[in-house]
Amino acid sequence: MALESSTVYKCLEKKTLILGFEVVDLFLMSVLLCVLNFVFVDSSMKLFFTFGPVAIVAALLRIMKMGKAENYLLHWIRFQIAPGVFKAWPRATSPNALLKIKQKGKYARRKSR
C-alpha cells in the first residue's frame, strides 16, 4: 500500500503584488487614470496630463508604503473616514448614575438600619 501525497504551495500567505503594487493601489491608480482621461479628453497634451499625475501618485505610493503592513492604504482611508472618538461604553444618561446605584445597593441598606 503506497502513501498518497499531494503538492503543497509554500507561499499561501504571500501578498498579491503586480509590479510591486497591491491590488488596492492599482485600483486607485486606474480610477485616477480614468477620471483624468475623461477630464482631458480634448486636450492636445492629453498623454502628459493623464499619465503624468498617475506616475507621480505611483512613485509617492511606492515611497509612502515602504516598510508598511499589507493593505496599509485601505486601513489609512478607513481610519480617516472613521469618527474621531472611539468609546468602549455608551454615554451615561444621567451625571448622578453612580450615586443612584450606590443608593440602591448596600450603602442604602446600612443607613436604613
N, CA, C and O atoms as a Tinker XYZ file with bonds, in Angstrom:
   452  protein
     1  N      0.845000   -1.168000    0.000000    73     2
     2  CA     0.000000    0.000000    0.000000    64     1     3
     3  C      0.898000    1.241000    0.000000    63     2     4     5
     4  O      1.746000    1.405000    0.877000    81     3
     5  N      0.701000    2.104000   -0.988000    73     3     6
     6  CA     1.554000    3.287000   -1.159000    64     5     7
     7  C      0.962000    4.485000   -0.399000    63     6     8     9
     8  O     -0.250000    4.602000   -0.218000    81     7
     9  N      1.840000    5.336000    0.020000    73     7    10
    10  CA     1.439000    6.546000    0.731000    64     9    11
    11  C      1.018000    7.617000   -0.280000    63    10    12    13
    12  O      1.762000    7.936000   -1.207000    81    11
    13  N     -0.181000    8.162000   -0.089000    73    11    14
    14  CA    -0.663000    9.196000   -1.010000    64    13    15
    15  C     -0.102000   10.543000   -0.583000    63    14    16    17
    16  O     -0.063000   10.863000    0.605000    81    15
    17  N      0.327000   11.318000   -1.551000    73    15    18
    18  CA     0.874000   12.640000   -1.263000    64    17    19
    19  C      0.371000   13.636000   -2.301000    63    18    20    21
    20  O     -0.021000   13.267000   -3.407000    81    19
    21  N      0.393000   14.895000   -1.917000    73    19    22
    22  CA    -0.014000   15.950000   -2.838000    64    21    23
    23  C      0.934000   17.132000   -2.671000    63    22    24    25
    24  O      1.573000   17.286000   -1.630000    81    23
    25  N      1.015000   17.951000   -3.687000    73    23    26
    26  CA     1.910000   19.105000   -3.625000    64    25    27
    27  C      1.260000   20.204000   -2.787000    63    26    28    29
    28  O      0.054000   20.437000   -2.858000    81    27
    29  N      2.085000   20.860000   -2.005000    73    27    30
    30  CA     1.631000   21.954000   -1.157000    64    29    31
    31  C      2.462000   23.180000   -1.503000    63    30    32    33
    32  O      3.691000   23.115000   -1.551000    81    31
    33  N      1.796000   24.280000   -1.739000    73    31    34
    34  CA     2.496000   25.506000   -2.078000    64    33    35
    35  C      2.999000   26.180000   -0.810000    63    34    36    37
    36  O      2.284000   26.230000    0.190000    81    35
    37  N      4.213000   26.694000   -0.843000    73    35    38
    38  CA     4.839000   27.258000    0.348000    64    37    39
    39  C      4.446000   28.713000    0.605000    63    38    40    41
    40  O      4.595000   29.189000    1.730000    81    39
    41  N      3.962000   29.411000   -0.375000    73    39    42
    42  CA     3.728000   30.850000   -0.218000    64    41    43
    43  C      2.234000   31.190000   -0.260000    63    42    44    45
    44  O      1.820000   32.053000   -1.034000    81    43
    45  N      1.433000   30.527000    0.556000    73    43    46
    46  CA    -0.005000   30.814000    0.579000    64    45    47
    47  C     -0.313000   32.153000    1.245000    63    46    48    49
    48  O     -1.332000   32.773000    0.940000    81    47
    49  N      0.548000   32.602000    2.142000    73    47    50
    50  CA     0.298000   33.839000    2.860000    64    49    51
    51  C      1.018000   35.031000    2.247000    63    50    52    53
    52  O      1.038000   36.104000    2.850000    81    51
    53  N      1.598000   34.878000    1.087000    73    51    54
    54  CA     2.334000   35.959000    0.443000    64    53    55
    55  C      1.364000   36.965000   -0.174000    63    54    56    57
    56  O      0.313000   36.588000   -0.692000    81    55
    57  N      1.729000   38.256000   -0.114000    73    55    58
    58  CA     0.891000   39.304000   -0.676000    64    57    59
    59  C      0.791000   39.166000   -2.190000    63    58    60    61
    60  O      1.738000   38.742000   -2.853000    81    59
    61  N     -0.370000   39.528000   -2.725000    73    59    62
    62  CA    -0.539000   39.552000   -4.170000    64    61    63
    63  C     -0.044000   40.891000   -4.685000    63    62    64    65
    64  O     -0.650000   41.926000   -4.410000    81    63
    65  N      1.040000   40.877000   -5.422000    73    63    66
    66  CA     1.641000   42.099000   -5.948000    64    65    67
    67  C      1.730000   42.031000   -7.458000    63    66    68    69
    68  O      2.050000   40.987000   -8.028000    81    67
    69  N      1.442000   43.162000   -8.106000    73    67    70
    70  CA     1.613000   43.290000   -9.547000    64    69    71
    71  C      2.509000   44.503000   -9.766000    63    70    72    73
    72  O      2.115000   45.630000   -9.465000    81    71
    73  N      3.699000   44.282000  -10.283000    73    71    74
    74  CA     4.722000   45.316000  -10.455000    64    73    75
    75  C      5.054000   46.009000   -9.138000    63    74    76    77
    76  O      5.407000   47.188000   -9.130000    81    75
    77  N      4.944000   45.290000   -8.036000    73    75    78
    78  CA     5.267000   45.841000   -6.734000    64    77    79
    79  C      4.136000   46.584000   -6.048000    63    78    80    81
    80  O      4.319000   47.101000   -4.946000    81    79
    81  N      2.970000   46.649000   -6.678000    73    79    82
    82  CA     1.816000   47.345000   -6.109000    64    81    83
    83  C      0.745000   46.335000   -5.725000    63    82    84    85
    84  O      0.555000   45.322000   -6.398000    81    83
    85  N      0.039000   46.633000   -4.615000    73    83    86
    86  CA    -1.079000   45.792000   -4.212000    64    85    87
    87  C     -2.286000   46.087000   -5.098000    63    86    88    89
    88  O     -2.287000   47.055000   -5.859000    81    87
    89  N     -3.298000   45.256000   -4.993000    73    87    90
    90  CA    -4.491000   45.397000   -5.822000    64    89    91
    91  C     -5.213000   46.715000   -5.519000    63    90    92    93
    92  O     -5.723000   47.360000   -6.435000    81    91
    93  N     -5.261000   47.119000   -4.252000    73    91    94
    94  CA    -5.920000   48.364000   -3.875000    64    93    95
    95  C     -5.193000   49.558000   -4.485000    63    94    96    97
    96  O     -5.830000   50.510000   -4.936000    81    95
    97  N     -3.874000   49.512000   -4.500000    73    95    98
    98  CA    -3.086000   50.597000   -5.089000    64    97    99
    99  C     -3.346000   50.692000   -6.591000    63    98   100   101
   100  O     -3.514000   51.783000   -7.135000    81    99
   101  N     -3.376000   49.552000   -7.241000    73    99   102
   102  CA    -3.637000   49.552000   -8.683000    64   101   103
   103  C     -5.040000   50.049000   -8.996000    63   102   104   105
   104  O     -5.250000   50.727000  -10.002000    81   103
   105  N     -5.996000   49.716000   -8.143000    73   103   106
   106  CA    -7.358000   50.208000   -8.332000    64   105   107
   107  C     -7.403000   51.734000   -8.203000    63   106   108   109
   108  O     -8.055000   52.408000   -9.001000    81   107
   109  N     -6.713000   52.272000   -7.201000    73   107   110
   110  CA    -6.668000   53.716000   -7.017000    64   109   111
   111  C     -6.037000   54.413000   -8.226000    63   110   112   113
   112  O     -6.541000   55.431000   -8.701000    81   111
   113  N     -4.951000   53.862000   -8.704000    73   111   114
   114  CA    -4.284000   54.471000   -9.857000    64   113   115
   115  C     -5.122000   54.353000  -11.129000    63   114   116   117
   116  O     -5.123000   55.271000  -11.949000    81   115
   117  N     -5.829000   53.247000  -11.305000    73   115   118
   118  CA    -6.663000   53.106000  -12.502000    64   117   119
   119  C     -7.879000   54.034000  -12.452000    63   118   120   121
   120  O     -8.291000   54.560000  -13.486000    81   119
   121  N     -8.459000   54.242000  -11.266000    73   119   122
   122  CA    -9.566000   55.196000  -11.146000    64   121   123
   123  C     -9.077000   56.604000  -11.455000    63   122   124   125
   124  O     -9.749000   57.354000  -12.163000    81   123
   125  N     -7.905000   56.968000  -10.926000    73   123   126
   126  CA    -7.337000   58.285000  -11.213000    64   125   127
   127  C     -7.067000   58.442000  -12.702000    63   126   128   129
   128  O     -7.331000   59.502000  -13.269000    81   127
   129  N     -6.548000   57.408000  -13.339000    73   127   130
   130  CA    -6.283000   57.461000  -14.781000    64   129   131
   131  C     -7.572000   57.620000  -15.577000    63   130   132   133
   132  O     -7.605000   58.381000  -16.544000    81   131
   133  N     -8.629000   56.921000  -15.192000    73   131   134
   134  CA    -9.911000   57.038000  -15.891000    64   133   135
   135  C    -10.510000   58.434000  -15.746000    63   134   136   137
   136  O    -11.016000   59.000000  -16.714000    81   135
   137  N    -10.451000   58.989000  -14.533000    73   135   138
   138  CA   -11.002000   60.330000  -14.307000    64   137   139
   139  C    -10.217000   61.367000  -15.096000    63   138   140   141
   140  O    -10.817000   62.232000  -15.734000    81   139
   141  N     -8.905000   61.303000  -15.068000    73   139   142
   142  CA    -8.090000   62.266000  -15.810000    64   141   143
   143  C     -8.273000   62.105000  -17.311000    63   142   144   145
   144  O     -8.257000   63.097000  -18.040000    81   143
   145  N     -8.443000   60.897000  -17.782000    73   143   146
   146  CA    -8.692000   60.668000  -19.202000    64   145   147
   147  C    -10.032000   61.269000  -19.610000    63   146   148   149
   148  O    -10.161000   61.805000  -20.711000    81   147
   149  N    -11.017000   61.186000  -18.745000    73   147   150
   150  CA   -12.325000   61.766000  -19.030000    64   149   151
   151  C    -12.270000   63.297000  -19.007000    63   150   152   153
   152  O    -12.913000   63.951000  -19.827000    81   151
   153  N    -11.513000   63.863000  -18.081000    73   151   154
   154  CA   -11.436000   65.325000  -17.958000    64   153   155
   155  C    -10.661000   65.935000  -19.116000    63   154   156   157
   156  O    -11.085000   66.951000  -19.668000    81   155
   157  N     -9.542000   65.342000  -19.496000    73   155   158
   158  CA    -8.688000   65.915000  -20.537000    64   157   159
   159  C     -8.887000   65.218000  -21.881000    63   158   160   161
   160  O     -7.919000   64.945000  -22.591000    81   159
   161  N    -10.111000   64.936000  -22.223000    73   159   162
   162  CA   -10.394000   64.191000  -23.460000    64   161   163
   163  C    -10.058000   64.997000  -24.713000    63   162   164   165
   164  O     -9.632000   64.410000  -25.707000    81   163
   165  N    -10.233000   66.314000  -24.703000    73   163   166
   166  CA    -9.993000   67.135000  -25.898000    64   165   167
   167  C     -8.701000   67.934000  -25.819000    63   166   168   169
   168  O     -8.480000   68.807000  -26.658000    81   167
   169  N     -7.854000   67.672000  -24.859000    73   167   170
   170  CA    -6.619000   68.424000  -24.696000    64   169   171
   171  C     -5.561000   67.941000  -25.673000    63   170   172   173
   172  O     -5.518000   66.764000  -26.033000    81   171
   173  N     -4.703000   68.871000  -26.099000    73   171   174
   174  CA    -3.611000   68.483000  -27.000000    64   173   175
   175  C     -2.490000   67.761000  -26.243000    63   174   176   177
   176  O     -1.710000   67.018000  -26.839000    81   175
   177  N     -2.416000   67.987000  -24.922000    73   175   178
   178  CA    -1.401000   67.345000  -24.088000    64   177   179
   179  C     -2.029000   66.233000  -23.240000    63   178   180   181
   180  O     -1.643000   66.037000  -22.088000    81   179
   181  N     -2.985000   65.517000  -23.805000    73   179   182
   182  CA    -3.742000   64.502000  -23.066000    64   181   183
   183  C     -2.833000   63.430000  -22.464000    63   182   184   185
   184  O     -3.026000   63.026000  -21.317000    81   183
   185  N     -1.865000   62.980000  -23.215000    73   183   186
   186  CA    -0.974000   61.924000  -22.737000    64   185   187
   187  C     -0.190000   62.383000  -21.509000    63   186   188   189
   188  O     -0.021000   61.621000  -20.557000    81   187
   189  N      0.287000   63.628000  -21.530000    73   187   190
   190  CA     1.052000   64.173000  -20.405000    64   189   191
   191  C      0.161000   64.398000  -19.188000    63   190   192   193
   192  O      0.565000   64.107000  -18.062000    81   191
   193  N     -1.052000   64.915000  -19.407000    73   191   194
   194  CA    -1.945000   65.243000  -18.298000    64   193   195
   195  C     -2.631000   64.010000  -17.687000    63   194   196   197
   196  O     -3.119000   64.080000  -16.559000    81   195
   197  N     -2.674000   62.914000  -18.395000    73   195   198
   198  CA    -3.297000   61.717000  -17.819000    64   197   199
   199  C     -2.268000   60.804000  -17.156000    63   198   200   201
   200  O     -2.481000   60.351000  -16.031000    81   199
   201  N     -1.163000   60.529000  -17.835000    73   199   202
   202  CA    -0.188000   59.587000  -17.289000    64   201   203
   203  C      0.809000   60.235000  -16.334000    63   202   204   205
   204  O      1.396000   59.543000  -15.502000    81   203
   205  N      1.012000   61.534000  -16.434000    73   203   206
   206  CA     1.942000   62.235000  -15.541000    64   205   207
   207  C      1.517000   62.161000  -14.078000    63   206   208   209
   208  O      2.294000   61.688000  -13.249000    81   207
   209  N      0.302000   62.616000  -13.729000    73   207   210
   210  CA    -0.126000   62.526000  -12.328000    64   209   211
   211  C     -0.205000   61.090000  -11.811000    63   210   212   213
   212  O      0.074000   60.840000  -10.638000    81   211
   213  N     -0.580000   60.156000  -12.664000    73   211   214
   214  CA    -0.653000   58.752000  -12.229000    64   213   215
   215  C      0.749000   58.224000  -11.927000    63   214   216   217
   216  O      0.924000   57.469000  -10.971000    81   215
   217  N      1.744000   58.604000  -12.720000    73   215   218
   218  CA     3.122000   58.191000  -12.450000    64   217   219
   219  C      3.630000   58.809000  -11.149000    63   218   220   221
   220  O      4.354000   58.160000  -10.394000    81   219
   221  N      3.250000   60.071000  -10.884000    73   219   222
   222  CA     3.648000   60.726000   -9.636000    64   221   223
   223  C      2.991000   60.035000   -8.444000    63   222   224   225
   224  O      3.651000   59.798000   -7.432000    81   223
   225  N      1.696000   59.708000   -8.547000    73   223   226
   226  CA     0.990000   59.014000   -7.468000    64   225   227
   227  C      1.600000   57.631000   -7.237000    63   226   228   229
   228  O      1.738000   57.196000   -6.094000    81   227
   229  N      1.965000   56.941000   -8.317000    73   227   230
   230  CA     2.586000   55.621000   -8.182000    64   229   231
   231  C      3.922000   55.718000   -7.450000    63   230   232   233
   232  O      4.225000   54.884000   -6.597000    81   231
   233  N      4.717000   56.730000   -7.779000    73   231   234
   234  CA     6.008000   56.912000   -7.105000    64   233   235
   235  C      5.797000   57.264000   -5.626000    63   234   236   237
   236  O      6.505000   56.750000   -4.761000    81   235
   237  N      4.827000   58.138000   -5.337000    73   235   238
   238  CA     4.549000   58.506000   -3.951000    64   237   239
   239  C      4.032000   57.313000   -3.148000    63   238   240   241
   240  O      4.409000   57.135000   -1.989000    81   239
   241  N      3.177000   56.502000   -3.753000    73   239   242
   242  CA     2.690000   55.301000   -3.067000    64   241   243
   243  C      3.831000   54.339000   -2.774000    63   242   244   245
   244  O      3.884000   53.752000   -1.693000    81   243
   245  N      4.730000   54.173000   -3.709000    73   243   246
   246  CA     5.862000   53.268000   -3.513000    64   245   247
   247  C      6.734000   53.742000   -2.353000    63   246   248   249
   248  O      7.177000   52.936000   -1.534000    81   247
   249  N      6.982000   55.066000   -2.286000    73   247   250
   250  CA     7.811000   55.615000   -1.209000    64   249   251
   251  C      7.063000   55.576000    0.117000    63   250   252   253
   252  O      7.641000   55.208000    1.140000    81   251
   253  N      5.775000   55.954000    0.116000    73   251   254
   254  CA     4.994000   56.031000    1.348000    64   253   255
   255  C      4.797000   54.665000    1.991000    63   254   256   257
   256  O      4.815000   54.553000    3.217000    81   255
   257  N      4.610000   53.630000    1.188000    73   255   258
   258  CA     4.289000   52.304000    1.718000    64   257   259
   259  C      5.519000   51.452000    1.979000    63   258   260   261
   260  O      5.383000   50.272000    2.301000    81   259
   261  N      6.699000   52.006000    1.853000    73   259   262
   262  CA     7.913000   51.238000    2.076000    64   261   263
   263  C      8.003000   50.834000    3.553000    63   262   264   265
   264  O      8.092000   51.697000    4.426000    81   263
   265  N      7.981000   49.542000    3.832000    73   263   266
   266  CA     8.083000   49.038000    5.192000    64   265   267
   267  C      6.757000   49.008000    5.945000    63   266   268   269
   268  O      6.739000   48.689000    7.134000    81   267
   269  N      5.658000   49.331000    5.287000    73   267   270
   270  CA     4.345000   49.332000    5.947000    64   269   271
   271  C      3.689000   47.958000    5.798000    63   270   272   273
   272  O      4.135000   47.122000    5.012000    81   271
   273  N      2.625000   47.745000    6.566000    73   271   274
   274  CA     1.915000   46.468000    6.554000    64   273   275
   275  C      1.068000   46.318000    5.287000    63   274   276   277
   276  O      0.880000   47.259000    4.517000    81   275
   277  N      0.575000   45.115000    5.112000    73   275   278
   278  CA    -0.279000   44.819000    3.966000    64   277   279
   279  C     -1.583000   45.607000    4.063000    63   278   280   281
   280  O     -2.124000   45.774000    5.156000    81   279
   281  N     -2.087000   46.085000    2.944000    73   279   282
   282  CA    -3.315000   46.890000    2.844000    64   281   283
   283  C     -3.238000   48.155000    3.692000    63   282   284   285
   284  O     -4.236000   48.567000    4.284000    81   283
   285  N     -2.069000   48.768000    3.754000    73   283   286
   286  CA    -1.876000   49.985000    4.536000    64   285   287
   287  C     -2.774000   51.116000    4.038000    63   286   288   289
   288  O     -3.373000   51.834000    4.839000    81   287
   289  N     -2.868000   51.275000    2.724000    73   287   290
   290  CA    -3.667000   52.360000    2.153000    64   289   291
   291  C     -5.141000   52.201000    2.504000    63   290   292   293
   292  O     -5.808000   53.180000    2.837000    81   291
   293  N     -5.647000   50.990000    2.433000    73   291   294
   294  CA    -7.048000   50.730000    2.764000    64   293   295
   295  C     -7.324000   51.020000    4.232000    63   294   296   297
   296  O     -8.354000   51.616000    4.550000    81   295
   297  N     -6.439000   50.617000    5.133000    73   295   298
   298  CA    -6.618000   50.879000    6.556000    64   297   299
   299  C     -6.487000   52.366000    6.867000    63   298   300   301
   300  O     -7.189000   52.876000    7.740000    81   299
   301  N     -5.600000   53.068000    6.168000    73   299   302
   302  CA    -5.437000   54.504000    6.383000    64   301   303
   303  C     -6.693000   55.260000    5.966000    63   302   304   305
   304  O     -7.114000   56.193000    6.650000    81   303
   305  N     -7.293000   54.859000    4.844000    73   303   306
   306  CA    -8.532000   55.505000    4.389000    64   305   307
   307  C     -9.663000   55.239000    5.375000    63   306   308   309
   308  O    -10.432000   56.149000    5.687000    81   307
   309  N     -9.777000   54.023000    5.863000    73   307   310
   310  CA   -10.806000   53.713000    6.866000    64   309   311
   311  C    -10.603000   54.514000    8.147000    63   310   312   313
   312  O    -11.576000   54.956000    8.758000    81   311
   313  N     -9.350000   54.707000    8.561000    73   311   314
   314  CA    -9.054000   55.492000    9.758000    64   313   315
   315  C     -9.444000   56.950000    9.559000    63   314   316   317
   316  O     -9.952000   57.586000   10.483000    81   315
   317  N     -9.214000   57.487000    8.367000    73   315   318
   318  CA    -9.561000   58.885000    8.103000    64   317   319
   319  C    -11.070000   59.090000    8.039000    63   318   320   321
   320  O    -11.548000   60.168000    8.394000    81   319
   321  N    -11.825000   58.108000    7.605000    73   319   322
   322  CA   -13.281000   58.221000    7.485000    64   321   323
   323  C    -13.965000   57.971000    8.831000    63   322   324   325
   324  O    -15.052000   58.497000    9.071000    81   323
   325  N    -13.358000   57.189000    9.698000    73   323   326
   326  CA   -13.969000   56.794000   10.975000    64   325   327
   327  C    -14.186000   58.017000   11.879000    63   326   328   329
   328  O    -13.528000   59.042000   11.700000    81   327
   329  N    -15.112000   57.910000   12.857000    73   327   330
   330  CA   -15.333000   59.020000   13.782000    64   329   331
   331  C    -14.084000   59.315000   14.603000    63   330   332   333
   332  O    -13.213000   58.459000   14.757000    81   331
   333  N    -14.007000   60.541000   15.130000    73   331   334
   334  CA   -12.811000   60.983000   15.835000    64   333   335
   335  C    -12.588000   60.322000   17.172000    63   334   336   337
   336  O    -11.443000   60.184000   17.602000    81   335
   337  N    -13.653000   59.904000   17.848000    73   335   338
   338  CA   -13.522000   59.343000   19.186000    64   337   339
   339  C    -14.163000   57.964000   19.215000    63   338   340   341
   340  O    -15.316000   57.806000   18.813000    81   339
   341  N    -13.431000   56.971000   19.682000    73   339   342
   342  CA   -13.968000   55.632000   19.852000    64   341   343
   343  C    -14.297000   55.437000   21.328000    63   342   344   345
   344  O    -13.484000   55.771000   22.190000    81   343
   345  N    -15.468000   54.906000   21.629000    73   343   346
   346  CA   -15.905000   54.730000   23.003000    64   345   347
   347  C    -16.157000   53.258000   23.287000    63   346   348   349
   348  O    -16.714000   52.538000   22.459000    81   347
   349  N    -15.744000   52.829000   24.458000    73   347   350
   350  CA   -15.983000   51.448000   24.858000    64   349   351
   351  C    -17.372000   51.290000   25.456000    63   350   352   353
   352  O    -17.971000   50.221000   25.337000    81   351
   353  N    -17.897000   52.329000   26.096000    73   351   354
   354  CA   -19.198000   52.294000   26.755000    64   353   355
   355  C    -20.057000   53.429000   26.235000    63   354   356   357
   356  O    -19.534000   54.476000   25.854000    81   355
   357  N    -21.376000   53.235000   26.215000    73   355   358
   358  CA   -22.239000   54.347000   25.801000    64   357   359
   359  C    -22.209000   55.460000   26.847000    63   358   360   361
   360  O    -21.841000   55.230000   27.999000    81   359
   361  N    -22.589000   56.639000   26.443000    73   359   362
   362  CA   -22.614000   57.778000   27.354000    64   361   363
   363  C    -23.622000   57.570000   28.456000    63   362   364   365
   364  O    -24.689000   57.002000   28.223000    81   363
   365  N    -23.303000   58.021000   29.650000    73   363   366
   366  CA   -24.223000   57.912000   30.784000    64   365   367
   367  C    -25.430000   58.815000   30.537000    63   366   368   369
   368  O    -25.293000   59.925000   30.021000    81   367
   369  N    -26.610000   58.328000   30.911000    73   367   370
   370  CA   -27.815000   59.130000   30.692000    64   369   371
   371  C    -27.950000   60.225000   31.741000    63   370   372   373
   372  O    -28.555000   61.265000   31.482000    81   371
   373  N    -27.398000   59.996000   32.902000    73   371   374
   374  CA   -27.504000   60.964000   33.982000    64   373   375
   375  C    -26.127000   61.144000   34.616000    63   374   376   377
   376  O    -25.379000   60.173000   34.735000    81   375
   377  N    -25.779000   62.354000   35.021000    73   375   378
   378  CA   -24.470000   62.528000   35.653000    64   377   379
   379  C    -24.393000   61.881000   37.037000    63   378   380   381
   380  O    -23.294000   61.638000   37.535000    81   379
   381  N    -25.535000   61.599000   37.666000    73   379   382
   382  CA   -25.554000   61.001000   39.001000    64   381   383
   383  C    -25.906000   59.517000   38.956000    63   382   384   385
   384  O    -26.475000   58.996000   39.915000    81   383
   385  N    -25.582000   58.828000   37.868000    73   383   386
   386  CA   -25.933000   57.422000   37.735000    64   385   387
   387  C    -25.205000   56.566000   38.773000    63   386   388   389
   388  O    -25.798000   55.636000   39.319000    81   387
   389  N    -23.944000   56.857000   39.054000    73   387   390
   390  CA   -23.192000   56.089000   40.047000    64   389   391
   391  C    -23.762000   56.306000   41.445000    63   390   392   393
   392  O    -23.818000   55.372000   42.245000    81   391
   393  N    -24.180000   57.518000   41.737000    73   391   394
   394  CA   -24.773000   57.817000   43.042000    64   393   395
   395  C    -26.068000   57.048000   43.237000    63   394   396   397
   396  O    -26.330000   56.554000   44.334000    81   395
   397  N    -26.877000   56.938000   42.201000    73   395   398
   398  CA   -28.140000   56.201000   42.294000    64   397   399
   399  C    -27.886000   54.712000   42.507000    63   398   400   401
   400  O    -28.628000   54.059000   43.241000    81   399
   401  N    -26.857000   54.173000   41.880000    73   399   402
   402  CA   -26.529000   52.753000   42.057000    64   401   403
   403  C    -26.100000   52.502000   43.502000    63   402   404   405
   404  O    -26.498000   51.501000   44.098000    81   403
   405  N    -25.298000   53.394000   44.068000    73   403   406
   406  CA   -24.852000   53.227000   45.454000    64   405   407
   407  C    -26.024000   53.316000   46.418000    63   406   408   409
   408  O    -26.050000   52.613000   47.428000    81   407
   409  N    -26.985000   54.164000   46.119000    73   407   410
   410  CA   -28.141000   54.300000   47.000000    64   409   411
   411  C    -29.016000   53.055000   46.962000    63   410   412   413
   412  O    -29.615000   52.694000   47.975000    81   411
   413  N    -29.100000   52.408000   45.838000    73   411   414
   414  CA   -29.905000   51.192000   45.726000    64   413   415
   415  C    -29.192000   49.987000   46.340000    63   414   416   417
   416  O    -29.844000   49.015000   46.722000    81   415
   417  N    -27.885000   50.039000   46.436000    73   415   418
   418  CA   -27.103000   48.898000   46.891000    64   417   419
   419  C    -26.957000   48.844000   48.393000    63   418   420   421
   420  O    -27.843000   49.286000   49.124000    81   419
   421  N    -25.838000   48.303000   48.863000    73   419   422
   422  CA   -25.610000   48.042000   50.283000    64   421   423
   423  C    -25.460000   49.324000   51.092000    63   422   424   425
   424  O    -25.727000   49.326000   52.294000    81   423
   425  N    -25.045000   50.397000   50.465000    73   423   426
   426  CA   -24.887000   51.645000   51.220000    64   425   427
   427  C    -26.228000   52.167000   51.711000    63   426   428   429
   428  O    -26.322000   52.694000   52.819000    81   427
   429  N    -27.249000   52.025000   50.904000    73   427   430
   430  CA   -28.590000   52.497000   51.299000    64   429   431
   431  C    -29.145000   51.637000   52.441000    63   430   432   433
   432  O    -29.843000   52.152000   53.315000    81   431
   433  N    -28.840000   50.330000   52.443000    73   431   434
   434  CA   -29.332000   49.448000   53.497000    64   433   435
   435  C    -28.664000   49.766000   54.839000    63   434   436   437
   436  O    -29.321000   49.668000   55.876000    81   435
   437  N    -27.412000   50.134000   54.852000    73   435   438
   438  CA   -26.731000   50.450000   56.107000    64   437   439
   439  C    -27.363000   51.682000   56.767000    63   438   440   441
   440  O    -27.523000   51.727000   57.987000    81   439
   441  N    -27.709000   52.648000   55.975000    73   439   442
   442  CA   -28.285000   53.859000   56.528000    64   441   443
   443  C    -29.678000   53.619000   57.076000    63   442   444   445
   444  O    -30.080000   54.293000   58.024000    81   443
   445  N    -30.425000   52.691000   56.517000    73   443   446
   446  CA   -31.792000   52.462000   56.958000    64   445   447
   447  C    -31.851000   51.671000   58.256000    63   446   448   449
   448  O    -32.878000   51.735000   58.932000    81   447
   449  N    -30.865000   50.960000   58.635000    73   447   450
   450  CA   -30.879000   50.144000   59.863000    64   449   451
   451  C    -30.762000   50.935000   61.089000    63   450   452
   452  O    -30.761000   50.377000   62.186000    81   451
